[in-house]
Amino acid sequence: MQIENNIFGSFDIKEKVLIELIKSPAIQRLKDIDQAGYSKSFFEHSRNRYDHSIGVFLLLRKYGASLEEQMAGLIHDISHYAFSHAIDYILEEGDVDKQDLQDRSKEKFLKESNIPEILEKYGYDVEYIADEENFPLLEKPLPDLCADRLEYSIRDIGLFLDNGISKAEEVLKHLKVSDDNIWYFDDIEVGYKYAKYFKELNSNYYAGLNSVAMFKSLKDFIKHALSEGYISTKDLEEYDQYVLDKCLKHLDKDRVLEKYWKRMNDRELFYEDESNYEEVVYCKSRVIDPFCMVKGEMKMVSEVYEDWKEVVRKESIPKKCCLGVRDL
């Protein structure tokens, strides 16, 4: 199997276990799940969970991760419901600003897939592969770097920032892995720039007004459809368009659903105003503090640039948005 990636390069995949995993229904389903939730009206570019999962796998492969860690990277997002992290707002389980329902649902989705069968067929321990704590390159808590975080941010630098492709290429050029499995940059200046690129993405996209508006409008639309019985919570385990199609059958006869649908498709309706708002929405905020090699010693960006300590502190706090909606 040949895979071409515009950032990470060309890969010839020969391992049968990897090919079967990629072709499995659980992985293929991710092609129809928007990474942001519902990008159509709120972002100029859309991304899906399949491309992200393949990207994480390829990044791990490029940097010499074990076959087991590559497999873990491939399957790390199979437990996403339709509309990705918007599901946390829709089902309201736990703290929505943590956006962690996907993590807590992994065992359920894994059991309902044929991934255990594939792994066992080739002699791999399912529980070991599914436990991301076994794979430090794949997953680390914020503000550390990990393949998951690196993949989406490097790709989004290329998509959303000015001169993004050249910036993404520079970041990748200086990205390294230590002997003890720590991602780091061999140039502190590049590490610092990358941290600032990530902050820009967080402010404008991951936790920005458009994301907040998308989460609220999608939540209102889907929760109303659930309350009216147009869809069930089980439907949310499918994929985005499947759920939308079931809801849209009722659009002509339901004015509330129609209102929410129009909101979902007009980002200009939303604004932030602490004195005039419809709902206070909290959003997970992400920030990174990369390790960099400085004169033969591994240091975090915040250890070299004092200003970054305060940035990390502030950006680690969930964003609060007093979200207003203009009349249709």
Secondary structure, 3 states (H helix, E strand, C coil): CEEEECCCEEEECCCHHHHHHHHCHHHHHHHHCECCCCCCCCCCCCCEHHHHHHHHHHHHHHCCCCHHHHHHHHHCCCCCCCCCCHHHHHHCCCCHHHCCHHHHCHHHHHHCCCHHHHHHHCCCCHHHHHCHHHCCCCCCCCCCCCHHHHHHHHHHHHHHCCCHHHHHHHHHHCEEECCCCCEEECCHHHHHHHHHHHHHHHHHHHCCHHHHHHHHHHHHHHHHHHHCCCCCHHHHHCCHHHHHHHHHCCHHHCHHHHHHHHHHCCHHHEEECCCCCCEEEEECCCCCCCEEEECCEEEEHHHHCCHHHHHHHHHCCCEEEEEEECCC
